[in-house]
Amino acid sequence: MKPDIENLVGITEKLEQSGISYSLGGSGLLLSLGLTDSVRDWDLMTEAPKDMVMAALQNYEVEDITSGDYPFGSEYKLFIHKENPQVEVIGGFSIYSDKGLCRMPSIPVCRWNGIQVGSPEVWYVAYALMHRKEKAELLLSYLKERGADQAILEKLKNEPLPEEILQEIELLNKN
């Protein structure tokens, strides 16, 4: 059964009406690429300030929660209380590596069902940093097969990434 996107669409419409750039990531990104058929929740990343997002979502029940335990270092995380799958808005999505805080940019690269979808390159790195090997491998295989955006790879190489992730990015750079 395909996940319900109605709540997600309503929230993204409010963000867009308020001029807030965002991108769908996580399992929603994997679903949009045809790499999975289920989602636990919808993850939306943005660089917008929290007060701006809260104003855009004023008609929703929004819970401001901690952005997660280590290794997460995001600026904020908001839960929008709706039926499953829930929607999470993550501001300044960041993950710590052993070398420092790695900022995962919210870069919309395409649209799926009217929703701005994030970069598979960014999410490969994010999943690798989170040690979610299966999902990282899915995206790495996808990027090897379809090609990677070189500008996004260059941006990611400026983050304090572990050597093994940098090596994979270099290999993608050569394809």
C-alpha positions as CSV (number, residue, x, y, z in Angstrom):
1,M,0.0,0.0,0.0
2,K,1.4,3.4,-1.0
3,P,1.8,5.9,1.9
4,D,-0.7,8.7,2.2
5,I,0.9,12.0,1.0
6,E,-2.2,14.3,1.6
7,N,-0.8,15.8,4.8
8,L,2.7,16.2,3.3
9,V,1.2,18.0,0.3
10,G,-0.7,20.4,2.5
11,I,2.3,21.3,4.6
12,T,4.6,21.8,1.5
13,E,2.0,24.0,-0.1
14,K,2.0,26.2,3.1
15,L,5.8,26.4,3.0
16,E,5.8,27.4,-0.6
17,Q,3.1,30.0,-0.1
18,S,5.3,31.5,2.5
19,G,8.4,31.5,0.2
20,I,10.2,28.8,2.2
21,S,12.5,26.6,0.3
22,Y,12.5,22.9,1.5
23,S,13.3,19.5,0.2
24,L,11.9,16.0,0.9
25,G,14.5,13.6,2.2
26,G,14.8,10.3,4.0
27,S,12.5,7.5,3.1
28,G,10.3,9.9,1.2
29,L,13.3,10.6,-1.1
30,L,13.8,6.9,-1.5
31,L,10.1,6.4,-2.3
32,S,10.2,9.1,-5.0
33,L,13.2,7.4,-6.6
34,G,11.5,4.0,-6.6
35,L,14.0,2.6,-4.1
36,T,11.4,1.7,-1.4
37,D,7.7,1.3,-1.2
38,S,7.2,2.4,2.4
39,V,7.9,5.4,4.7
40,R,7.9,5.7,8.4
41,D,7.5,9.5,8.3
42,W,8.1,12.4,5.9
43,D,11.3,14.3,6.4
44,L,11.4,17.9,5.1
45,M,14.6,19.8,5.3
46,T,14.9,23.6,5.2
47,E,17.4,26.3,5.9
48,A,14.6,28.7,6.9
49,P,14.5,30.1,10.5
50,K,12.2,28.3,12.8
51,D,10.0,31.3,13.5
52,M,9.3,31.7,9.7
53,V,8.4,28.0,9.4
54,M,6.2,28.2,12.5
55,A,4.4,31.2,11.1
56,A,3.8,29.3,7.8
57,L,2.4,26.3,9.7
58,Q,0.3,28.3,12.2
59,N,-2.9,26.4,11.3
60,Y,-1.3,23.1,12.1
61,E,-0.6,21.5,15.5
62,V,3.2,21.7,15.6
63,E,5.4,20.3,18.3
64,D,8.9,21.7,18.7
65,I,11.1,18.8,19.8
66,T,14.9,18.3,20.3
67,S,16.6,17.7,17.0
68,G,17.8,14.3,18.2
69,D,20.6,12.7,20.2
70,Y,24.2,12.6,19.0
71,P,25.1,12.3,16.1
72,F,22.4,14.8,15.2
73,G,23.2,18.5,15.4
74,S,20.3,20.1,13.5
75,E,19.1,23.6,14.6
76,Y,15.5,22.4,15.2
77,K,13.0,19.7,14.5
78,L,9.3,20.1,14.3
79,F,6.6,17.4,14.4
80,I,3.4,18.1,12.7
81,H,0.7,16.0,14.4
82,K,-1.3,14.3,11.7
83,E,-2.1,10.8,10.9
84,N,0.7,8.5,10.0
85,P,3.0,9.0,8.3
86,Q,3.8,12.1,10.3
87,V,5.6,15.0,8.8
88,E,8.9,16.3,10.4
89,V,10.5,19.6,9.4
90,I,14.2,19.7,10.1
91,G,15.9,23.0,10.2
92,G,19.6,23.2,9.4
93,F,19.9,19.4,9.1
94,S,23.4,18.5,10.5
95,I,25.1,15.3,11.6
96,Y,28.4,15.0,13.6
97,S,31.2,12.9,12.2
98,D,34.4,12.2,14.1
99,K,35.9,15.3,12.4
100,G,33.1,17.8,13.3
101,L,29.6,19.0,12.4
102,C,28.6,18.1,8.8
103,R,25.9,20.4,7.4
104,M,23.5,18.6,5.0
105,P,22.2,21.2,2.6
106,S,18.6,21.3,1.7
107,I,18.9,21.2,-2.1
108,P,15.7,20.6,-4.1
109,V,16.6,18.8,-7.3
110,C,13.2,17.7,-8.8
111,R,9.5,17.4,-8.1
112,W,7.5,14.3,-7.2
113,N,3.7,14.6,-6.8
114,G,4.2,18.4,-6.6
115,I,6.7,18.1,-3.7
116,Q,10.3,19.4,-4.0
117,V,12.6,16.4,-3.6
118,G,16.1,16.7,-2.1
119,S,19.5,15.5,-3.4
120,P,20.3,11.8,-3.4
121,E,24.0,12.9,-3.0
122,V,23.2,14.7,0.2
123,W,21.1,11.8,1.5
124,Y,23.8,9.2,0.6
125,V,26.2,11.2,2.9
126,A,23.6,11.6,5.6
127,Y,22.7,7.9,5.7
128,A,26.4,7.0,5.7
129,L,27.0,9.4,8.6
130,M,24.0,7.9,10.5
131,H,25.5,4.4,9.9
132,R,22.3,3.4,8.1
133,K,24.3,1.2,5.7
134,E,21.4,-0.3,3.7
135,K,19.9,3.0,2.8
136,A,23.3,4.5,2.1
137,E,24.1,1.6,-0.2
138,L,20.8,2.0,-2.1
139,L,21.6,5.6,-2.8
140,L,25.2,5.0,-3.7
141,S,24.1,2.3,-6.2
142,Y,21.5,4.7,-7.6
143,L,24.1,7.4,-8.0
144,K,26.6,5.1,-9.6
145,E,24.0,4.0,-12.1
146,R,22.4,7.3,-12.9
147,G,25.3,9.7,-12.3
148,A,25.8,12.3,-9.6
149,D,25.6,16.1,-9.6
150,Q,29.2,17.2,-9.5
151,A,28.4,20.6,-7.9
152,I,26.6,19.0,-5.0
153,L,29.5,16.6,-4.5
154,E,31.9,19.5,-4.4
155,K,29.8,21.2,-1.8
156,L,29.7,18.1,0.3
157,K,33.4,17.6,0.1
158,N,33.8,20.9,2.1
159,E,32.2,19.3,5.1
160,P,34.3,17.4,7.7
161,L,33.5,14.0,6.4
162,P,35.1,10.7,7.3
163,E,37.7,9.5,4.8
164,E,35.6,6.5,3.6
165,I,32.7,8.8,2.6
166,L,35.1,11.2,0.9
167,Q,36.6,8.3,-1.1
168,E,33.1,7.3,-2.3
169,I,32.4,10.9,-3.3
170,E,35.7,11.0,-5.2
171,L,34.7,7.8,-7.1
172,L,31.3,9.3,-7.9
173,N,33.1,12.4,-9.1
174,K,34.9,10.3,-11.7
175,N,31.7,8.8,-13.2
